[in-house]
């Protein structure tokens, strides 16, 4: 199998993800979940994802679809389409699976994944994170990770426009 195929296999639909989750659970893997737009991947994203992966054995990234990015971030976003964003995320060593979602929030995806650890940036309070109720009800933990100062997709876009 070549590396492009390995990357493409990490991009999963709900059915494939459910099967893979069963395998990981049989292997007693600690499952970590995070989500985001990851529009223009930068050092801040890479550091965040590495820190998230350090919290468990498997890192699943819920990726906002183009439609949901546009709704959340406004016109002109995303810069990169969902297929490109998913491929780039899946190419990262620390990412084990990428799953697109179109809802306003990843709540339904979190219900499917039932992660042991739910991760978001420290710009959120743990109890305000979507899926907090799902994860804590199972005895899992919700963790916030410090963001890398000076790195954001919005600031990169604004820098390019000026």
C-alpha positions as CSV (number, residue, x, y, z in Angstrom):
1,X,0.0,0.0,0.0
2,X,1.3,3.4,-0.8
3,X,1.3,6.4,1.5
4,X,-1.5,8.2,-0.3
5,X,-3.8,5.2,0.2
6,X,-2.8,5.1,3.9
7,X,-3.8,8.8,4.2
8,X,-7.1,8.3,2.3
9,X,-8.0,5.4,4.6
10,X,-7.8,7.7,7.6
11,X,-10.7,9.8,6.1
12,X,-13.7,7.8,7.3
13,X,-17.5,7.9,7.0
14,X,-19.8,7.1,9.9
15,X,-20.0,3.4,9.0
16,X,-16.3,2.9,8.6
17,X,-15.6,4.9,11.8
18,X,-18.0,2.7,13.8
19,X,-16.2,-0.5,12.7
20,X,-12.8,1.1,13.4
21,X,-14.0,2.2,16.9
22,X,-15.0,-1.4,17.7
23,X,-11.5,-2.6,16.8
24,X,-9.8,0.1,18.9
25,X,-12.1,-0.7,21.8
26,X,-11.3,-4.4,21.6
27,X,-7.7,-3.4,21.7
28,X,-8.4,-1.3,24.8
29,X,-7.3,1.9,23.1
30,X,-7.9,5.2,24.8
31,X,-9.9,7.3,22.3
32,X,-9.4,11.1,22.1
33,X,-11.7,13.3,20.1
34,X,-11.4,16.9,19.0
35,X,-13.0,18.9,16.2
36,X,-12.5,22.1,14.2
37,X,-12.3,23.7,10.8
38,X,-8.5,23.4,10.3
39,X,-8.8,25.7,7.3
40,X,-5.2,26.8,6.8
41,X,-3.1,24.3,8.8
42,X,-0.4,26.1,10.8
43,X,2.0,25.5,13.7
44,X,-0.8,26.2,16.3
45,X,-2.9,23.4,14.8
46,X,0.0,21.0,14.7
47,X,0.9,21.7,18.3
48,X,-2.7,21.4,19.5
49,X,-3.2,18.1,17.7
50,X,0.1,16.7,19.1
51,X,-1.0,17.7,22.6
52,X,-4.4,16.1,22.1
53,X,-2.7,12.8,20.9
54,X,-0.6,12.8,24.0
55,X,-3.8,12.3,26.0
56,X,-4.6,8.8,24.6
57,X,-3.8,6.2,22.0
58,X,-6.1,7.2,19.2
59,X,-6.9,10.7,17.9
60,X,-10.1,11.2,16.0
61,X,-10.7,14.7,14.4
62,X,-14.2,15.8,13.6
63,X,-13.8,18.2,10.6
64,X,-16.4,20.8,9.9
65,X,-17.8,20.5,6.3
66,X,-17.5,23.4,4.0
67,X,-21.1,24.3,4.6
68,X,-20.7,24.4,8.4
69,X,-17.4,26.4,8.1
70,X,-19.1,29.0,6.0
71,X,-22.0,29.2,8.5
72,X,-19.6,29.5,11.5
73,X,-16.8,31.7,9.9
74,X,-18.7,33.7,7.3
75,X,-18.4,34.4,3.6
76,X,-15.1,33.5,1.9
77,X,-14.5,30.6,4.3
78,X,-13.2,28.0,4.1
79,X,-10.2,28.9,2.1
80,X,-9.5,25.2,1.5
81,X,-12.3,22.8,0.6
82,X,-13.3,19.9,2.9
83,X,-11.6,17.2,0.8
84,X,-8.3,19.1,1.0
85,X,-8.6,19.9,4.7
86,X,-9.4,16.2,5.4
87,X,-6.4,15.0,3.4
88,X,-4.0,17.3,5.0
89,X,-5.2,16.4,8.5
90,X,-5.1,12.7,7.7
91,X,-1.5,13.0,6.5
92,X,-0.4,14.0,10.0
93,X,1.2,11.2,12.0
94,X,-0.7,12.1,15.2
95,X,-4.1,11.9,13.5
96,X,-5.7,8.4,13.3
97,X,-9.0,9.3,11.7
98,X,-10.8,12.3,10.2
99,X,-14.6,12.4,10.0
100,X,-16.5,15.2,8.3
101,X,-19.7,16.5,10.0
102,X,-22.2,19.0,8.6
103,X,-24.2,19.9,11.7
104,X,-23.6,23.2,13.5
105,X,-21.8,21.3,16.3
106,X,-20.2,17.9,16.5
107,X,-22.7,16.7,19.2
108,X,-24.0,13.7,17.1
109,X,-20.5,12.7,16.1
110,X,-19.4,12.8,19.7
111,X,-22.4,10.5,20.5
112,X,-21.2,8.1,17.9
113,X,-17.5,8.2,19.0
114,X,-18.1,8.1,22.8
115,X,-14.5,9.3,23.4
116,X,-12.6,8.7,26.6
117,X,-11.2,12.2,26.3
118,X,-12.8,15.2,24.6
119,X,-10.4,18.0,23.8
120,X,-10.8,21.7,22.8
121,X,-8.7,24.8,23.0
122,X,-8.3,26.7,26.3
123,X,-10.5,29.5,24.9
124,X,-13.4,27.2,26.1
125,X,-14.5,26.4,29.6
126,X,-14.7,22.6,29.9
127,X,-18.3,22.5,31.0
128,X,-19.3,24.7,28.0
129,X,-17.8,22.3,25.4
130,X,-20.2,20.6,23.2
131,X,-20.4,16.9,24.2
132,X,-19.3,17.6,27.8
133,X,-22.4,15.8,29.0
134,X,-21.9,12.8,26.8
135,X,-18.2,12.2,27.8
136,X,-18.6,12.9,31.6
137,X,-21.7,10.7,31.8
138,X,-19.4,7.8,30.8
139,X,-16.7,8.7,33.2
140,X,-14.5,10.3,30.5
141,X,-12.7,13.6,30.8
142,X,-12.9,16.9,29.0
143,X,-9.6,18.7,28.6
144,X,-8.7,22.1,27.3
145,X,-5.3,22.7,25.7
146,X,-3.5,26.0,25.6
147,X,-3.4,27.5,22.2
148,X,-0.1,28.5,20.5
149,X,0.0,32.3,20.8
150,X,0.3,34.2,17.5
151,X,-1.2,31.5,15.3
152,X,-4.7,31.6,13.9
153,X,-6.2,31.0,10.5
154,X,-8.2,34.3,10.7
155,X,-5.0,36.3,11.5
156,X,-3.2,34.6,8.6
157,X,-6.1,35.5,6.2
158,X,-6.1,39.1,7.5
159,X,-2.4,39.3,7.1
160,X,-2.7,38.3,3.4
161,X,-5.4,40.8,2.7
162,X,-3.4,43.7,4.1
